[in-house]
Amino acid sequence: MENVIKLIFQMPIYPMLDDRMNTESAKKNNAPIWNSKSNKLGWKMYLNELFGNDSVPKYAAPARETDYSGLPPAYTFIGDIEPFYNETATYFDNLRNAGISAKVDVYEGCYHAFEIMCPKADISRQAVNRVLEEFKYATDNYFVEQVY
């Protein structure tokens, strides 16, 4: 029998999900910290020779997945001026459409890593507290026996 780790919860933070960068938030984004230019460079470095073609596997770019059934519940947060905003919202919509519990908190006017860059801001504290609440809920309520 093959060793398989069974995932019970997803908490992608700042998820780079779509290498095609064709969503509105990914196009011509000039937000602080991470923008369209840095996003393109990140995908080029990550995908190497696969960058820019249609043979990118869904395991490298989850937005290429078409079947979301059977995935574990999920939580994340996202700022609405983040380049990943639309692809994250779409991913979570796809999870919910497949019947998966998927929660995403959107923070208006916030950019990539806002809670790290401004840790004392009320909105940053709110985001961090929500992550901790969701993580605690997941650890208290989700369990799957691992077989090795």
C-alpha positions as a Markdown table, in Angstrom:
| # | Residue | x | y | z |
|---|---|---|---|---|
| 1 | Met | 0.0 | 0.0 | 0.0 |
| 2 | Glu | 1.3 | 3.5 | -0.9 |
| 3 | Asn | 1.8 | 6.0 | 1.8 |
| 4 | Val | -0.7 | 8.9 | 1.3 |
| 5 | Ile | -1.2 | 11.9 | 3.5 |
| 6 | Lys | -4.9 | 12.6 | 3.8 |
| 7 | Leu | -5.6 | 16.3 | 4.0 |
| 8 | Ile | -8.5 | 17.4 | 6.1 |
| 9 | Phe | -8.4 | 21.2 | 5.8 |
| 10 | Gln | -7.0 | 23.9 | 3.4 |
| 11 | Met | -5.8 | 27.2 | 4.6 |
| 12 | Pro | -4.0 | 28.8 | 1.7 |
| 13 | Ile | -2.5 | 32.1 | 2.7 |
| 14 | Tyr | -1.6 | 34.4 | -0.3 |
| 15 | Pro | -2.4 | 31.6 | -2.7 |
| 16 | Met | -0.8 | 31.9 | -6.2 |
| 17 | Leu | -3.4 | 29.8 | -8.0 |
| 18 | Asp | -3.5 | 30.9 | -11.6 |
| 19 | Asp | -0.3 | 31.1 | -13.7 |
| 20 | Arg | -2.3 | 32.6 | -16.6 |
| 21 | Met | -2.7 | 35.8 | -14.7 |
| 22 | Asn | -5.8 | 36.7 | -16.7 |
| 23 | Thr | -8.1 | 37.9 | -14.0 |
| 24 | Glu | -8.9 | 41.6 | -13.5 |
| 25 | Ser | -7.0 | 41.8 | -10.2 |
| 26 | Ala | -3.9 | 40.2 | -11.8 |
| 27 | Lys | -3.8 | 42.5 | -14.8 |
| 28 | Lys | -1.9 | 45.8 | -14.5 |
| 29 | Asn | -2.0 | 45.6 | -10.7 |
| 30 | Asn | 0.4 | 48.1 | -9.1 |
| 31 | Ala | -0.5 | 47.5 | -5.5 |
| 32 | Pro | 2.3 | 47.6 | -2.9 |
| 33 | Ile | 4.4 | 44.5 | -1.9 |
| 34 | Trp | 3.2 | 42.1 | -4.6 |
| 35 | Asn | 1.8 | 43.3 | -8.0 |
| 36 | Ser | 1.5 | 42.1 | -11.6 |
| 37 | Lys | 5.2 | 42.4 | -12.3 |
| 38 | Ser | 6.3 | 40.5 | -9.2 |
| 39 | Asn | 3.6 | 37.9 | -9.8 |
| 40 | Lys | 4.8 | 37.3 | -13.3 |
| 41 | Leu | 8.4 | 36.9 | -12.1 |
| 42 | Gly | 7.3 | 34.5 | -9.4 |
| 43 | Trp | 5.4 | 32.3 | -11.8 |
| 44 | Lys | 8.4 | 32.3 | -14.3 |
| 45 | Met | 10.8 | 31.3 | -11.6 |
| 46 | Tyr | 8.4 | 28.6 | -10.3 |
| 47 | Leu | 7.3 | 27.1 | -13.6 |
| 48 | Asn | 10.5 | 27.6 | -15.5 |
| 49 | Glu | 10.1 | 26.2 | -19.0 |
| 50 | Leu | 6.4 | 25.5 | -18.4 |
| 51 | Phe | 5.6 | 29.2 | -18.0 |
| 52 | Gly | 3.4 | 30.6 | -20.6 |
| 53 | Asn | 2.1 | 27.3 | -22.1 |
| 54 | Asp | -1.0 | 25.1 | -21.6 |
| 55 | Ser | 0.9 | 22.1 | -20.2 |
| 56 | Val | 1.1 | 23.5 | -16.7 |
| 57 | Pro | -0.3 | 20.7 | -14.3 |
| 58 | Lys | -3.1 | 21.5 | -12.0 |
| 59 | Tyr | -0.8 | 20.5 | -9.1 |
| 60 | Ala | 1.4 | 23.5 | -10.0 |
| 61 | Ala | -1.5 | 25.9 | -10.7 |
| 62 | Pro | -4.7 | 24.9 | -8.9 |
| 63 | Ala | -6.8 | 27.2 | -10.9 |
| 64 | Arg | -6.4 | 24.7 | -13.7 |
| 65 | Glu | -8.4 | 22.1 | -11.7 |
| 66 | Thr | -11.8 | 21.4 | -13.1 |
| 67 | Asp | -13.1 | 18.9 | -10.4 |
| 68 | Tyr | -13.2 | 20.3 | -6.9 |
| 69 | Ser | -15.2 | 17.4 | -5.5 |
| 70 | Gly | -13.7 | 15.5 | -2.6 |
| 71 | Leu | -11.4 | 18.4 | -1.5 |
| 72 | Pro | -11.3 | 19.3 | 2.2 |
| 73 | Pro | -12.9 | 22.3 | 3.7 |
| 74 | Ala | -11.1 | 25.6 | 3.4 |
| 75 | Tyr | -10.5 | 29.1 | 4.8 |
| 76 | Thr | -8.5 | 32.1 | 3.7 |
| 77 | Phe | -8.6 | 35.8 | 3.7 |
| 78 | Ile | -7.7 | 38.3 | 0.9 |
| 79 | Gly | -7.3 | 42.0 | 0.4 |
| 80 | Asp | -9.4 | 43.4 | -2.5 |
| 81 | Ile | -6.4 | 45.1 | -4.1 |
| 82 | Glu | -4.3 | 42.0 | -4.0 |
| 83 | Pro | -3.3 | 40.6 | -7.4 |
| 84 | Phe | -4.6 | 37.2 | -6.2 |
| 85 | Tyr | -8.0 | 38.6 | -5.3 |
| 86 | Asn | -10.1 | 37.3 | -8.3 |
| 87 | Glu | -8.3 | 33.9 | -8.6 |
| 88 | Thr | -8.8 | 33.3 | -4.8 |
| 89 | Ala | -12.4 | 34.3 | -5.0 |
| 90 | Thr | -13.0 | 32.0 | -8.0 |
| 91 | Tyr | -11.2 | 29.0 | -6.3 |
| 92 | Phe | -13.4 | 29.4 | -3.2 |
| 93 | Asp | -16.5 | 29.7 | -5.4 |
| 94 | Asn | -15.5 | 26.5 | -7.2 |
| 95 | Leu | -15.1 | 24.7 | -3.8 |
| 96 | Arg | -18.5 | 25.9 | -2.6 |
| 97 | Asn | -20.1 | 25.0 | -6.0 |
| 98 | Ala | -18.7 | 21.4 | -5.4 |
| 99 | Gly | -20.4 | 21.3 | -2.0 |
| 100 | Ile | -17.2 | 22.0 | 0.0 |
| 101 | Ser | -17.3 | 24.3 | 3.0 |
| 102 | Ala | -15.1 | 27.2 | 1.9 |
| 103 | Lys | -14.9 | 30.5 | 3.7 |
| 104 | Val | -13.0 | 33.6 | 2.5 |
| 105 | Asp | -12.9 | 36.9 | 4.3 |
| 106 | Val | -12.3 | 39.9 | 2.1 |
| 107 | Tyr | -10.6 | 43.0 | 3.5 |
| 108 | Glu | -11.4 | 46.2 | 1.6 |
| 109 | Gly | -8.5 | 48.4 | 0.5 |
| 110 | Cys | -5.9 | 45.8 | 1.6 |
| 111 | Tyr | -3.0 | 44.6 | -0.4 |
| 112 | His | -0.7 | 41.5 | -0.2 |
| 113 | Ala | 0.7 | 40.9 | 3.3 |
| 114 | Phe | -1.1 | 43.9 | 4.8 |
| 115 | Glu | -1.4 | 42.2 | 8.2 |
| 116 | Ile | 2.4 | 41.7 | 8.3 |
| 117 | Met | 3.3 | 45.1 | 7.0 |
| 118 | Cys | 0.9 | 46.9 | 9.4 |
| 119 | Pro | 0.5 | 44.4 | 12.3 |
| 120 | Lys | -0.9 | 47.0 | 14.7 |
| 121 | Ala | -3.7 | 48.2 | 12.4 |
| 122 | Asp | -7.2 | 47.1 | 13.5 |
| 123 | Ile | -7.9 | 45.4 | 10.2 |
| 124 | Ser | -4.6 | 43.5 | 10.5 |
| 125 | Arg | -5.5 | 42.3 | 14.0 |
| 126 | Gln | -8.9 | 41.3 | 12.8 |
| 127 | Ala | -7.5 | 39.3 | 9.9 |
| 128 | Val | -5.0 | 37.5 | 12.2 |
| 129 | Asn | -7.7 | 36.8 | 14.8 |
| 130 | Arg | -9.9 | 35.3 | 12.1 |
| 131 | Val | -7.1 | 33.0 | 10.8 |
| 132 | Leu | -6.5 | 31.8 | 14.4 |
| 133 | Glu | -10.2 | 31.2 | 15.0 |
| 134 | Glu | -10.5 | 29.2 | 11.7 |
| 135 | Phe | -7.4 | 27.2 | 12.5 |
| 136 | Lys | -8.6 | 26.4 | 16.0 |
| 137 | Tyr | -12.0 | 25.4 | 14.6 |
| 138 | Ala | -10.3 | 23.1 | 12.1 |
| 139 | Thr | -8.0 | 21.4 | 14.6 |
| 140 | Asp | -10.9 | 20.9 | 17.0 |
| 141 | Asn | -13.4 | 19.6 | 14.4 |
| 142 | Tyr | -11.5 | 17.9 | 11.6 |
| 143 | Phe | -9.6 | 14.6 | 11.9 |
| 144 | Val | -8.7 | 11.8 | 9.6 |
| 145 | Glu | -6.7 | 8.8 | 10.6 |
| 146 | Gln | -3.4 | 8.5 | 8.7 |
| 147 | Val | -2.3 | 5.1 | 7.5 |
| 148 | Tyr | 1.4 | 4.6 | 6.7 |
